[in-house]
């Protein structure tokens, strides 16, 4: 390698190339197109979010029912999920029961859960199969985890409905997107 070759290697080839990039106008147009596409997709995103609250509420109630059943089996004591239909927002909580002389006393066991957004519990078909629309409704599990009948009807402000039903024979919880 000659001395001149080394100097050329360090300095570069000597030709000046133009730097390529986007102009300010091109960037503004790109951002405007992305904004327009996002704006067009917004209604469908909002529709998905509206259904998210009721679906999440149904999952939370299903989970509470399953937890109450597992705790009943684990502790060999009755458990229930109590629904307060008069509170605003409506609430539900897992309770443990203690039976003495044929009377069961219920004690709160888990943090109270509140219904999400604009979701309401329309009716709880409780222990005796009565459809409660106000007051306290509950779904109970005996000391062996054997469930009583229970169906919880949910509805949101958009008219979407969910049913969370407990199969009294198997203890399985079913969520359906209708009544």
Protein Blocks (a to p, Z undefined) as FASTA:
>chain_A
ZZklmmmmmnonoiacddddddfklmmmmmmmmmmmmmmmmmmmmmmmmmmmmmmmmmmm
mmmmmmmmmmmmmnopacdddddfkbccddddddddddeehiacdddfbdcdddehjbcc
fbdcdfkopacfehjddddddfkopacddddddddfkopacdddddfknopacdddbZZ
